[in-house]
Amino acid sequence: MALVLTQEAITAEALSELNEMERNFFLMPFMHSESRVIHAQAEALFKQYAPARYEAELKHKVIIDRFGRYPHRNKILGRVSTQEEIEFLKLPGSSF
């Protein structure tokens, strides 16, 4: 639901009415999506509207591009981790 509301605000060009802190918060549903399509859009949105969070978006996007999901969510969501995800989760900075 948060993602849909954010998409509607973007369509209505409402982001330009917000200050940078508000835009950072407003775009979080894009960053936390497990959709490659959404992250492709998020990269451009963060670069334009929330440059202070752009690098964080790129870090999230790399994980989604690699796995198609956030492996650190697997346990709480009852998903089975692949061996590659298990190895990844052992690395520093593998979850947020």
C-alpha positions in Angstrom: 0.0 0.0 0.0 2.8 2.4 0.8 4.4 1.8 -2.5 1.2 2.5 -4.4 0.7 5.8 -2.5 4.3 6.7 -3.3 3.7 5.9 -7.0 0.6 8.0 -7.1 2.4 10.9 -5.5 5.1 10.6 -8.2 2.5 10.5 -10.9 1.0 13.7 -9.4 4.4 15.3 -9.3 4.0 15.8 -5.6 7.6 15.0 -4.7 8.9 18.4 -5.7 6.6 19.9 -3.0 8.4 18.0 -0.2 11.7 18.9 1.5 14.7 16.5 1.2 14.0 14.8 4.5 10.4 14.2 3.5 11.4 12.8 0.1 14.0 10.5 1.8 11.2 9.0 3.9 8.6 9.0 1.1 10.8 7.0 -1.2 11.5 4.2 1.3 8.9 1.8 -0.1 10.8 1.8 -3.3 14.1 1.0 -1.5 12.5 -1.8 0.4 10.6 -3.5 -2.4 11.7 -6.9 -3.6 11.0 -6.0 -7.3 13.7 -5.5 -9.8 11.4 -3.3 -11.8 10.7 -1.1 -8.8 14.5 -0.8 -8.1 15.2 0.3 -11.6 12.7 3.1 -11.1 14.1 3.8 -7.6 17.6 4.3 -8.8 16.5 7.3 -10.9 14.1 8.6 -8.2 16.7 8.6 -5.5 19.3 10.2 -7.7 16.9 13.0 -8.6 14.9 13.5 -5.4 16.9 12.0 -2.5 20.6 12.2 -3.5 21.7 11.7 0.2 20.1 8.2 0.1 21.2 7.3 -3.5 24.2 5.1 -2.5 22.0 3.3 0.0 19.5 2.6 -2.8 22.3 1.2 -5.0 23.4 -1.2 -2.2 19.8 -2.5 -1.9 19.5 -2.8 -5.7 22.6 -4.9 -5.9 21.0 -7.5 -3.6 17.7 -7.5 -5.4 19.5 -7.8 -8.8 21.5 -10.7 -7.5 18.8 -12.7 -5.5 15.5 -11.2 -6.5 14.7 -10.7 -2.8 16.3 -9.7 0.4 17.8 -12.9 1.9 17.9 -11.5 5.4 14.0 -11.6 5.3 13.9 -15.3 4.5 13.7 -16.6 8.0 11.0 -14.2 9.2 8.9 -14.8 6.1 9.3 -18.6 6.2 11.3 -18.8 3.0 14.0 -21.3 2.4 17.4 -19.8 1.7 19.5 -21.0 -1.1 23.1 -22.0 -0.4 24.3 -18.8 -2.1 22.0 -16.7 0.1 23.3 -18.5 3.2 26.9 -17.7 2.2 26.0 -14.1 1.4 24.4 -13.7 4.8 27.7 -14.6 6.5 29.3 -11.5 5.0 29.5 -8.2 6.8 26.9 -5.7 5.5 24.7 -8.4 4.1 21.6 -7.1 5.8 20.2 -3.8 6.9 
